[in-house]
Amino acid sequence: MLDIHQIRADFPILNQKVNGKPLIYFDNGATSQKPKVVIDAISKYYNEINANIHRGVHTLSQLATDAYEEARLKVQNHINAKHNYEVLFTSGTTFGINLVANGFASILKSGDEVMVSALEHHSNIVPWQMLCEKTGATLKVIPMNENGELIQSEYEKLLSEKTKIVTVNHISNALGTINPVKQMIAKAHQVGAAVLIDGAQAVPHLKPDVQDLDCDFYAFSGHKMCGPTGTGILYGKEEWLNKLPPYQGGGEMIKEVTFEKTTYADLPHKFEAGTPHIAGGIVLGTAIDYLNKLGFENIQELENELLAYGTKRLLEIEGLKIYGTAPKKTAVISFNIEGIHPYDIGSIIDKLGIAVRTGHHCTQPIMNFYGIPGTIRASFSFYNTKEEIDSMVEALKKAQSMLS
Ligand code: PMP
């Protein structure tokens, strides 16, 4: 078992006071805090090896290129991709999804179907709607039930040879539901559809194995897994990445440019136009090392304890309703207190140093399903404690008595 005091000492920001109170950070679903090794690695990069990559023959450029490519190998290893060139550096999940949706514009035709789920973040809905508008394809939606689970029998009914791509999150950001993506991928493949998994909320909690899942694409962000903002990864199977056209044109992504015709570079460079977030990519590797050193089994053990304890404690509050009660979920608790707007509660507990998310969490269709404007979302990380949960429960009771 990990020592929570030692872990907390790794995160300088957790020592801060906010509004005069010790910070209690329960907004990990939005972005995680960063351990000192990650913060230090960013300054080390700029202090010691800053140079542009893949270009210069000079020593620093070589060092930066090597470090960047080493980070790609770390990610490859972490997600068990077959080849390093199937790992593309992006600016985040949103970029990765848009890259694929844009590429499918050259594949889809009118009458084809694109399938999303009722549990998606807007960034895994809107790019596909834009694709459908461009191509005349139809958007289909896998429905959800009251518990916040996707209805698998309905999914099977919706699948047909018209389905060209299915896109679903591994874990829901609003409710924490862990979707049975491996089975869903296998079913989509039976009708010949490709599958993109939005792994934004999964990678802080588990180590995805893209070959075992057999997904065609897997997108995630670095900032939710202790890495820097503006970093992310799109994994794509070689055959798909070869089939899709480049997303952006520019330097680095070409073999040869003439005014008559340009030929594109091999993978992964075909999809990596321009100067990337070099420090970010390298330090994403540092963040992955940090998480692996803690161990994902240990992380899950700590977080599952927080989920069980937090659920029990929150349900002691009269009139509190939790949304998302799937048996398989991560340490996310989305809730409302009867008769009180989530925003009002969020503002009051912020004054007490407690950071939670309030609103629709970029998942308006989920809020519409429940007929609510939004929820309060407490999303825990391995560095949170039961004592912090106790403080939140006290703060919520205070807010409740002030507002009702
Ligand atoms: N999908 C899910 C499930 C998310 O939670 C998020 C971030 N909240 C995104 C996609 C988008 O990630 P980013 O803003 O880092 O691109």
Residues whose N, C-alpha, C, O or C-beta is under 5 A from the ligand:
A	BS01	PMP	G29 G92 T93 T94 F95 H121 S123 N169 I171 N173 D198 A200 Q201 S221
